[in-house]
């Protein structure tokens, strides 16, 4: 998810997506621990998306 897409979301949508991506990240980490993923870069991508969403949420709450 790109930063430009995140900026278009409302606060509620950001919270929903954040929970969604956190769960996806945890699932990917668990799956990778059991058997290696075909594309382990998915873990990095979801982690960075979580960080982008959390940053945007914090930025909006401080405004």
C-alpha positions as CSV (number, residue, x, y, z in Angstrom):
1,X,0.0,0.0,0.0
2,X,1.5,3.3,-1.1
3,X,1.7,6.5,1.0
4,X,-0.6,8.3,-1.5
5,X,-3.3,5.6,-1.0
6,X,-3.0,5.9,2.8
7,X,-3.4,9.6,2.8
8,X,-6.8,9.2,1.1
9,X,-8.2,7.0,3.8
10,X,-10.2,8.2,6.8
11,X,-9.0,7.6,10.4
12,X,-11.4,4.7,10.8
13,X,-10.3,3.0,7.6
14,X,-6.6,3.4,8.7
15,X,-7.4,1.7,12.0
16,X,-9.1,-1.2,10.2
17,X,-6.3,-1.6,7.7
18,X,-3.7,-1.4,10.4
19,X,-5.4,-4.3,12.3
20,X,-5.7,-6.2,9.1
21,X,-2.0,-5.8,8.1
22,X,-0.8,-6.6,11.7
23,X,-2.7,-9.9,11.6
24,X,-1.3,-10.6,8.1
25,X,2.2,-9.9,9.3
26,X,1.9,-12.2,12.3
27,X,0.5,-15.0,10.1
28,X,3.3,-14.6,7.6
29,X,5.9,-14.7,10.4
30,X,4.4,-17.8,11.8
31,X,4.1,-19.5,8.5
32,X,7.7,-18.7,7.7
33,X,8.9,-20.1,11.0
34,X,7.2,-23.4,10.3
35,X,8.2,-23.8,6.6
36,X,10.1,-21.2,4.6
37,X,7.9,-18.9,2.4
38,X,8.2,-18.9,-1.3
39,X,8.7,-15.2,-1.2
40,X,10.0,-14.0,2.2
41,X,10.0,-10.4,1.1
42,X,6.3,-10.4,1.8
43,X,7.2,-10.1,5.5
44,X,9.2,-7.0,4.9
45,X,6.5,-5.5,2.7
46,X,3.7,-6.0,5.3
47,X,5.9,-4.8,8.1
48,X,6.6,-1.5,6.3
49,X,2.9,-1.1,5.4
50,X,2.1,-1.5,9.1
51,X,4.7,1.2,9.9
52,X,3.3,3.6,7.2
53,X,-0.3,3.1,8.5
54,X,0.8,3.7,12.1
55,X,2.8,6.8,11.2
56,X,-0.1,8.3,9.3
57,X,-2.5,7.5,12.2
58,X,-0.3,9.1,14.8
59,X,0.2,12.2,12.5
60,X,-3.5,12.7,12.2
61,X,-4.2,12.2,15.9
62,X,-1.7,14.9,16.7
63,X,-3.3,17.4,14.4
